Amino acid sequence: MFRIKIPERGNRAFWDTVIVVAALLVALTAVRAFAVDPPESRKMSRQLAVMEEIIDQVLLDSPNFLVFGRENTSGLYVKDVGMIFTFRASLVGKDMEEIRKWSWPFEVKTEDGKTVIVIPDEESESDTVDEEAGEEESGRSWKERRLSRHDRLYRRGKTELVDVLLDYGDTLTTLKDGQWVVIVARLVESDYFKENKMSHLILKAKIGDLRSFTGEKISEKQMVERIVEEEY
């Protein structure tokens, strides 16, 4: 299981920049007035576009994150930071049965030739228990089990994003040592995010560390420990 270092709260300048940029991207407003710089070369522009496509494909193939169509990722360059990639995502449902119960919280039955609508009690819901969770979930309500499943989906989804940084971060060769590769996920349309009061996930890695990892100067464990995470 990955361990990710949480940044000190004192380092606000970086996060203020990232939050402003991500919010502006989502809102489709003019961002250049807020310290967003144009790519320094055609090569940098191509690398931004390729990384956008990589993240889009990872999200489309993900069994954990749910995205809303292709070309969901936007990348940009901030000279004092590095490259920032942002997207919107939710979490996948377990199966269509879960979607049915979520969308239609009642059951239609026929008894003695009559149609009867039955509204189930959430606490007595006998939904199938997730095999991975085991017997410990058998006494939980359907809502608790669903949130537990979504917690696992979210943690796995974060691991997928960490893998993107490990596998492709060093391909951004136009970045200079000291700059960062940053992934900003806007988390939407999930009760799990509402319950945990989360709307954003930020993962960032120094390009110098990613190059050291690719060059086998540091281990995967050391690299992962240098990835910085923030949720809010």
C-alpha positions in Angstrom: 0.0 0.0 0.0 1.4 3.4 -1.0 2.4 5.9 1.7 2.1 9.4 0.6 3.7 12.4 2.4 1.3 15.1 3.6 2.7 18.6 3.1 3.1 21.1 5.9 0.3 23.6 6.1 2.9 26.4 6.0 3.6 25.9 2.3 0.6 27.8 1.1 2.0 29.7 -1.8 2.2 26.6 -4.0 -1.2 25.4 -3.0 -2.8 28.8 -3.5 -1.4 28.8 -7.1 -2.7 25.3 -7.8 -6.1 25.9 -6.4 -6.6 29.1 -8.3 -5.4 27.6 -11.5 -7.6 24.4 -11.1 -10.7 26.5 -10.3 -10.1 28.7 -13.3 -9.7 25.7 -15.6 -13.0 24.2 -14.4 -14.8 27.5 -14.8 -13.3 28.0 -18.3 -12.2 31.5 -17.5 -9.3 33.5 -18.6 -6.3 32.1 -16.7 -3.3 33.9 -18.2 -3.9 36.9 -15.9 -3.3 34.6 -12.9 0.3 33.6 -13.6 -0.4 30.9 -16.1 2.3 30.9 -18.7 2.2 29.7 -22.3 4.4 26.6 -23.0 8.0 27.7 -23.6 8.4 25.6 -26.8 6.5 23.5 -29.3 8.0 20.5 -27.6 6.6 21.4 -24.2 3.2 22.0 -25.8 3.3 18.5 -27.4 4.4 16.9 -24.0 1.4 18.6 -22.3 -1.0 17.3 -24.9 0.5 13.7 -24.7 0.2 13.6 -20.9 -3.4 14.8 -21.2 -4.1 11.9 -23.5 -2.4 9.5 -21.1 -4.3 10.6 -18.1 -7.6 10.5 -20.1 -6.9 6.9 -21.2 -6.1 5.9 -17.6 -9.3 7.4 -16.4 -11.4 5.8 -19.2 -9.9 2.4 -18.4 -10.1 2.8 -14.6 -12.3 0.4 -12.7 -12.4 2.9 -9.9 -12.8 6.5 -11.2 -15.8 7.4 -13.4 -15.3 10.2 -15.9 -17.7 12.0 -18.2 -16.4 11.4 -21.7 -13.1 11.7 -23.5 -10.8 14.8 -23.4 -11.6 15.2 -19.7 -8.0 16.3 -18.7 -6.7 19.8 -19.1 -3.0 20.6 -18.8 -1.2 23.9 -18.4 2.2 25.3 -17.6 3.0 27.6 -14.7 6.6 28.8 -14.8 7.0 29.0 -11.0 5.4 25.5 -10.5 5.7 23.3 -13.5 2.9 21.3 -15.3 -0.5 20.9 -13.8 -3.1 18.5 -15.1 -6.7 18.7 -13.9 -9.9 16.7 -14.5 -13.3 15.9 -13.0 -14.2 12.4 -11.7 -16.6 10.5 -9.6 -16.5 6.9 -8.4 -17.9 3.9 -10.3 -20.9 2.0 -8.8 -20.5 -1.6 -7.8 -23.0 -2.9 -10.4 -26.4 -2.1 -11.9 -28.2 -3.5 -8.9 -26.6 -0.9 -6.7 -27.6 1.8 -9.3 -31.1 0.5 -9.2 -31.3 0.7 -5.4 -29.7 4.1 -5.4 -32.0 5.5 -8.1 -35.2 3.6 -7.3 -35.4 3.0 -3.5 -38.5 0.8 -3.7 -39.5 -2.6 -5.0 -42.6 -3.5 -7.1 -44.2 -6.9 -6.3 -47.3 -8.8 -7.3 -49.2 -10.4 -4.5 -52.5 -12.2 -4.9 -52.9 -10.6 -8.4 -52.3 -7.1 -7.0 -49.4 -4.8 -7.6 -47.7 -3.7 -4.4 -45.0 -1.1 -3.9 -42.6 -2.0 -1.1 -40.3 0.7 0.4 -37.3 -1.1 2.0 -35.9 -0.2 5.4 -32.2 0.8 4.8 -31.1 -0.8 8.0 -32.6 -4.1 7.0 -31.4 -4.1 3.4 -30.0 -7.5 2.5 -27.7 -6.4 -0.3 -24.9 -8.8 -1.2 -21.8 -8.2 0.8 -18.7 -7.3 -1.2 -16.5 -10.4 -1.2 -13.3 -8.4 -0.6 -14.8 -6.8 2.5 -15.5 -10.3 4.0 -17.8 -11.1 6.9 -17.0 -8.0 8.9 -19.4 -6.1 6.7 -22.3 -8.5 7.1 -23.8 -6.5 10.0 -23.6 -3.1 8.3 -26.4 -1.2 6.6 -26.4 -1.0 2.8 -25.3 2.6 3.0 -22.3 1.8 5.2 -21.3 -1.1 2.9 -21.5 1.2 -0.1 -19.4 3.9 1.5 -16.9 1.3 2.5 -16.7 0.0 -1.1 -16.3 3.5 -2.4 -13.5 4.1 0.1 -11.6 1.2 -1.5 -12.4 2.5 -5.0 -11.0 5.9 -4.1 -7.8 4.5 -2.6 -7.3 2.4 -5.7 -8.0 5.3 -7.9 -5.3 7.3 -6.1 -2.9 4.5 -6.6 -3.6 4.6 -10.4 -2.8 8.3 -10.4 0.4 7.7 -8.5 1.3 5.1 -11.1 0.8 7.8 -13.8 3.4 9.9 -12.1 5.8 7.0 -11.7 5.4 5.7 -15.3 5.1 8.9 -17.3 6.2 11.8 -15.2 9.8 11.7 -16.4 8.7 12.0 -20.1 8.1 15.7 -19.4 11.7 16.4 -20.4 11.1 20.1 -21.0 10.6 20.7 -17.2 13.6 21.9 -15.3 14.9 20.4 -12.0 13.0 22.0 -9.2 9.7 22.1 -11.1 6.7 19.8 -10.4 4.3 17.5 -12.1 0.9 18.1 -10.5 -2.4 16.2 -10.9 -5.5 18.0 -9.6 -8.7 15.9 -9.5 -12.0 17.6 -8.9 -14.1 15.1 -7.0 -17.9 15.2 -7.9 -21.2 13.3 -7.7 -20.5 10.8 -5.0 -21.9 10.4 -1.5 -18.4 9.3 -0.4 -16.9 12.7 -1.2 -19.8 14.4 0.5 -19.5 12.3 3.6 -15.8 13.0 3.8 -16.2 16.7 2.8 -13.8 16.4 -0.1 -14.0 18.1 -3.4 -10.3 18.1 -4.6 -7.4 15.7 -4.6 -3.9 17.0 -5.4 -0.9 14.8 -6.1 2.5 16.4 -7.0 6.0 15.1 -7.6 9.3 16.9 -8.3 10.5 16.2 -11.8 14.0 15.7 -10.4 12.8 12.9 -8.2 10.9 11.3 -11.1 14.1 11.4 -13.1 16.1 9.9 -10.2 13.5 7.1 -10.0 13.7 6.3 -13.7 17.5 6.3 -13.5 17.3 3.8 -10.6 19.0 6.3 -8.2 16.1 5.9 -5.8 13.7 3.0 -5.2 10.0 3.0 -5.9 9.2 3.1 -2.2 11.4 6.2 -1.8 9.8 7.8 -4.9 6.3 7.2 -3.6 7.2 8.7 -0.2 8.3 11.9 -1.9 4.9 12.3 -3.7 2.9 15.0 -1.9 -0.8 14.7 -1.4 -3.5 17.1 -0.3 -7.2 16.6 0.0 -9.8 19.2 0.8 
